Amino acid sequence: MSHESSEIIDAQNCLTEVKYLIEVLFMAAADIGNERQQSAIQYVCDIADERIATINALLATACKQP
């Protein structure tokens, strides 16, 4: 495995950690009494989760490049 591939895998691992943190925020938002605030936080978490998936896909493609 090349050094660049190793760095890509490290980046993917960091993104996975961020994904877990976002999931915790999403779950914690469920305890917010104000429904508008709860929905807003969960919506932002959903967007962040989509961005992470996109970045992971780009990194996976980059990792496959020679």
N, C-alpha and C positions, 0 to 999 in steps of 0.2 A: 504494500500500500504506500502510495506516495505521501509526502509531507502535506501536500495540498488536500488530498483526500482525507487525511487524518484531521486537518483543520475543519473541513466541511462536516465531518462526523461530529466533531466537538461542537460546532455551531448548531447542528441538529439536536444534539443533546441539551444544549442550553435552551433552545426553543421549546423542547419538551418540558423542561423545568418551568419555563414561563407559562406554558399551557396549563400545567397543574396549578400554578398560582392563580391564573385567571379562573379556573374551575372553582377554586376556594372562594374567590371574590363573588362569583355567581351564586354559590350556595349561601354565602353570608348575606348577600343582598335579600335573600328570601326572608330574613328576620327583620328587615326594615319595615316599620309600620306604615309608612307613606307609600302607597302603591305607585304613584308617579315616579318617585325617587327609585324605588325598587326596579321598576321597568326600565328606567333610564340606565341604571348601572348594568342590568342584565343585557340590555341591548348593546352597550359598549363592549361588554365581555364577548358577546356573540361576534361582533365585528373583529375584535382582536383575535378571536379563535380562527376566524376565516383568514385573516392576514397571516397568521402563523402557518396554517395549512398551505397557503400559497407559497410562502417563503420556503417551507420544507420541501415542496415539490420542486421549486427552482434549485434548491441545494442538491436534491437527489439527482436531478438532471445534470448539474455541474459535476457531481461526483462520478457520473458515468462517462463524462467526456475524457478522451485520452490526453 
